[in-house]
Amino acid sequence: MRAVIWFILLFALAVVAAATLGSNDGLVSVYWDGWRTDVSFNLFMLLLLTSCFLLITTVQAIKALIGLPARSRQWRVARRDQIAQAALRDALAQYLAGRYGRAQKSARRALDIQSKTPELAPDTEFSVLGHLLAAGSLHRLQDRGERDAQLRRALELSRRSKGGSLAQEGAHMLAAECALDDRDATRALELLAELPPGVARRTQALRMKLQAARLARQPQEALKTARLLAKHQGFSKDASVGLLRSLAFEVIDSARDAEQVHRLWKHLDTMDRRDAFVATRAATRLAEHGAFDDGRALLRPFWNRLSDFNVEERDALAHGLVACVHGIGADWLPGLEAAMQTCPRQGAVAYAAGCALAERKLWGKAKPLLQQAADDEALTKPARRRAWRYLAQLAEEQSDPERAARCYAAVAEQS
């Protein structure tokens, strides 16, 4: 297509030249030192154009000749840049293929080429990437000393580059990952704290922060980070529920007294405080510290709507109430009767209600519930053992030594 256009332009030029110059009778007279030369105007114009073309061509040739050393130097720099880029790509390919020895050698070769070429030295991101690939490979090869040296160099170079560059972010992320693998949680948290806010909220950064917080035994920070991950869909729904619950357990278990349990409970997220398992854990910890009334107060909202929970949650709430049963008041009796009407066949609920009634010395109402719990094989052995003990106490209260002996034998069987 381009050739056709050039032919059309040449034909047009020929037509214009024939139309304008063909009938031109003009002369150009040139006087020089007593001599006169007459040439046609057409020939003069042709000679003028040819002279201009030759002059421009000569100037360009001289300029190209003078600039030949600079162009040669540029070509050599470009060639070395291509070789360095090829070495860096080879290092990345070797690293992804698991050939870490070759990867770090290729990365060092790329860095050597750059260091020996002053024109390539200002490319900071290239240097950072080369050091990061070398550090990552050395980390896999368990060469921690040389790895740390490469990481330090990468971090120093990344701080000189423009803020927020990908190389700088990658340097901090890799350094934090290496610190986690070395189980240096403090160093990992420091590196992650240096990340910009937007980068720190990325899924991978949050995962590393969660791991570091758990390693540093900071359950509250770990729970906060895990909730952010769950919000960003960093885990599946089932996995996030289990993880958040276990972290909430760790937060509650870190309390040293009842007052601290209350304080930690208030700092938990609303979703955590609505979890029956977390509430049961908190109530159990309060009971362990002698705050039975506070534990029951924490469980009461859940028992008031026991039908809203599934079987596992009702089991947990039942065992939590048993842990807090000491000193239970008469105000709980209507709620326990309502719970038995809601879940008449669930052994755990019968166990909790029976223990509460036994604590109130209401043996007549407690006996069938405790017997139901003692015969329920779905209950844990400690729960059935406690039910049999209550039945043995009831038998002793009623002066029935044979039944008491059978109950104590059942207690021994559950040991």
KABEL-V765856 format. One record per pair of residues at least 24 apart in sequence whose ideal C-beta (glycine too) atoms are under 7 Angstrom apart, sorted by sequence separation. I is the first residue (numbers start at 0). GAP is how many residues later the second one is. D is the distance in whole Angstrom. If there is no record, write none. Layout:
I	GAP	D
I	GAP	D
//
This chain:
150	24	5
187	24	4
222	24	4
247	24	5
260	24	5
331	24	6
365	24	7
221	25	5
222	25	6
260	25	5
298	25	7
346	25	6
83	26	5
86	26	7
106	26	4
107	26	6
127	26	5
130	26	7
168	26	7
202	26	7
275	26	6
346	26	5
384	26	5
387	26	7
106	27	4
150	27	7
184	27	5
188	27	7
200	27	7
206	27	7
366	27	6
179	28	6
205	28	6
218	28	6
222	28	6
243	28	7
257	28	5
260	28	7
294	28	7
295	28	5
327	28	5
350	28	6
83	29	4
127	29	5
202	29	6
251	29	5
294	29	4
313	29	6
318	29	7
321	29	7
346	29	3
384	29	4
82	30	6
83	30	5
102	30	6
103	30	5
106	30	7
126	30	5
127	30	5
168	30	5
184	30	4
185	30	7
244	30	6
247	30	5
251	30	5
254	30	6
317	30	4
321	30	5
324	30	5
329	30	7
383	30	5
384	30	7
146	31	7
172	31	7
176	31	6
179	31	6
184	31	4
202	31	5
218	31	4
219	31	6
257	31	4
303	31	6
317	31	5
320	31	5
324	31	5
327	31	5
346	31	6
347	31	6
354	31	7
362	31	5
163	32	6
172	32	7
175	32	5
179	32	6
182	32	6
218	32	4
244	32	6
248	32	5
252	32	7
256	32	6
291	32	5
295	32	7
302	32	5
313	32	6
327	32	7
346	32	5
350	32	6
357	32	5
79	33	6
103	33	4
123	33	5
127	33	7
244	33	6
251	33	6
257	33	4
275	33	6
305	33	5
314	33	4
317	33	6
321	33	5
325	33	7
353	33	7
380	33	5
102	34	4
103	34	6
291	34	5
292	34	7
313	34	6
317	34	4
324	34	5
362	34	6
218	35	6
291	35	5
306	35	5
310	35	7
313	35	6
320	35	7
354	35	7
83	36	7
123	36	6
124	36	6
257	36	6
276	36	7
279	36	4
283	36	6
286	36	4
302	36	6
305	36	6
350	36	6
353	36	7
373	36	7
79	37	5
99	37	4
123	37	4
275	37	4
279	37	6
282	37	5
286	37	5
305	37	7
87	38	7
94	38	6
128	38	6
131	38	6
135	38	6
80	39	6
127	39	4
131	39	6
134	39	6
138	39	5
276	39	5
279	39	7
283	39	5
76	40	6
79	40	7
99	40	4
100	40	7
124	40	6
275	40	6
279	40	3
282	40	7
87	41	7
91	41	6
94	41	6
99	41	5
275	41	6
282	41	6
76	42	5
87	42	6
90	42	5
94	42	6
124	42	4
131	42	6
226	42	6
127	43	6
318	64	7
//
